[in-house]
Amino acid sequence: TGAGMSAESGVPTYRGRGGIWHEYKWENYACQTAFIRNPAHVIDFHELRRIEALKCEPHVGHKIITALQTKYSNTSIVTQNIDGMHQRAGSQEVIELHGSLWRMRCDKEGKLFENLSQGKYANRKCSCGEFLRPDIIWFEDQLNESTVVNATHVISQCDLFISIGTSGVVWPAAGFQQLAKKGGAHCIEINPEKTELSYLFDDVHREPAGQVLSRLFDSLL
């Protein structure tokens, strides 16, 4: 799943039309350099993102995916989103390619702190005195290698691959469709707009995710 999945819940996207990076410079809010320069300023920004995200609720598409995962234990969820909507809908073991807005980490001690229901940060500093950094893949960061390996494994082994609300231009997610196709999966794209990879899918649905997922899977639940 990509930004379009969360956009149906009202979560602002980062790129695309109306994306927040058209309003804010990522160099000031979403990179390690900005965090080192002014950690409090960066944390303030991400706290606001958490508060805004909590004003939104998972939509029917999120709930159907959770129900599928509950009924079929071999259902894997791989997301580019950092908003925790899948978890708030009850999904488990979500592979988060770009990290989570709801986790903080101490780079000095390697500790992680997570809270899915609290907008304001409980603590901004670790007990060691270091500022806690949002556990997010920022601009100029490298993706977590084990997370990418995990996502690559489940996608290469799948027999049904559904791409929802992602443009398919950000790597490594841009290569996942070809990976699934190579493994013999039936590939479905759900996106109101055509993407650069639309021609590779077996089935394409130009409607909102909640609407399409309800039609495809509601009878199975």
N, C-alpha and C positions, 0 to 999 in steps of 0.2 A: 504494500500500500504506500501511496505517496500523499502529497499535500492535498490533492483533490478529495481524498477520503475524509480528511479532517475539516476541509472547507465546508462540507455539507453540514457540519455541526456548528459552523460559524467561527471556527478557529482561523485567524488571519494567516495567509500564506506568507512565505518569505520571499519567493520569487514570483514572477508572473504579474498579471494585472492586479494592481492594488497591493502587491507584496510589500512587506515592511522595509525591505532594503531599498525601496524607492523613496522612503521617507527618512530612513536612518542610514548612516554610513557604517557598514560592517566593520571597517577599520577601527571604529571607536567603541564597538560593542561586542564583537564576535570574533576575536582572535586573541591568541596568547599575548601578543605584544600589548594590546589594549588592557588586558587583565594585569599584566606586570606593571604597566604605567599607572593605572588607576583602578585597582580591584573593586573598591566600593562602588564606583560609577558603573562598572560592568555588572556587578551583582544587583544593583538597583534595577537595571534594565531587565535582567532575567527574572527578577522578582515580579515586576510588572507583567511579564509574559505569563508567569504562573497564575497570577491573579486573574488575568483576562481569560486564560484557558479554563479556569474553574467556573467561569460564567457560562461555559458551553457544556453540552451534554452529549454523550455518545448517541449516534442515531441508529435507526433500525438496522443499517448495514453492519455496524459494529456488533450489534447484538446477534445477528444471524451468524457472523463469523465465530463468535463465542459459542453459540449453540452447535455449530458444525464441529468445532474443536472438542466440545464436550461429548458429542455423539461419536465422532470419529477421532480417536486419539492420535492418529498419524497425520492430523492436519497441522501444518506448520504456518506460522505467521511471521513474515519478514517485513519490516516497515522502515521507511526513511523518516518517519515522523518522530518528533521528540516530545509530543504533548501527552503521552500516556493514555490516550483515548481507548485503545484496545484493552489495557489493563482495567480501566475504569468501567468497561463493559463486561469485565469478568474473565477476559482471556488470560491464559497462563503461558509462561515461557515464550514471550514475544522476543524475537530477534531484532534488536534495535540498532540498525546500521549506524545511525548518527547520534546515538546516546539518548539521554533522557533529561528533560527539563526538571524532573523531580528528584534527580540524584545530584548530590554534591560529593566532591572528592578532595582529599588532601594529597597533593602530589608528593609531599615530603614523606608521609607515613603510609601512603597507599590505601587509606581508609575510605569507605563509601558510606554515605548517609542518604537514606531515601524516605520520602513522605509524599504519598499521592494525593493527600487531601488538604494540605496546608499551603495557602498562597504565599504567605510571608515565610522567610527562612527562619527556622528555629535557632540556628546558629550560623554565623558568617565566618567564624574562625574555628579551627580544630583545637583540641586541648593542647596541642604542641605550640599554638600561637600563630600558625600559618593561616592565611585566608583560604577558605574552601572555594574550589572552582567548580562551576556547573559541569557535570559529567556529560558534556556535549562535544561532538566533533565540530569544531569551529573552522572557519576559513583558515587555510594554511596548515591545518592539522592532518595527520595521517589517520586513516580508519584503524580501529582495533583489529589486529590480524586474526585473532581467534574468532571474533564476531564474523568477519568476512568468510573465514574457513567454514564456520558453522552454516552460514546462509548458503554458501556455494554447495555444500554437501546436501542439504535438504532439497535444494532446487534441482540439482543434477539427478536426484533420485525420484523426483515426483512424477506422477502420471497425469496430474491435472495442475496447471499453472494459471493463476488468475492475477492479472495486473490491474490494480484499481487506483485511479486518480494520480498516476505518475506520468511525467512527460517522457521518461526513458532517455534522458540526455545526461544525467548525472551518474558518473561511474563510482562504484562498480555496478550499481543497479541497472545501468544501461545495457549491461551484458547478460543480465539474468534471463531475459526471454530467449536469447540464442542458446544459453546453457540448458534451459528446460526443453527447448525444441530438440536439441542434440540428443537429449536423454529419452526422447520419444513421447514427451508429455503433450496432451491436448492443451492448447494455449488460448486463453480468453482475455480480451482487453475490455475493461469497463472504464470509459472516459468520455465525458460529453464532447470533447474536442479531439480531432485527429492528432496523432502524434507521429514522430519520425519513424517509429517502429510499427505502426498500425498494420502495415502490409504483411508483417510476419505472422500475425495471429490467425488462428483457425476461425475464431468467432470474434466479432467486434460489436460492442453495445455502446451507442452514443446517448446514454441516459445517466441520471444520477446513480451512484452505487447502491443506495438503499433500495431504490426501485428495482434495479436489475437483480440484485441478490435476493430480494423477496420473491421475484418471479422464478428465478432459477432454483432456489433451494427451500422455499417455505414449505413445500409439500413433503419434504424429506424430514422435517423437524417435528 
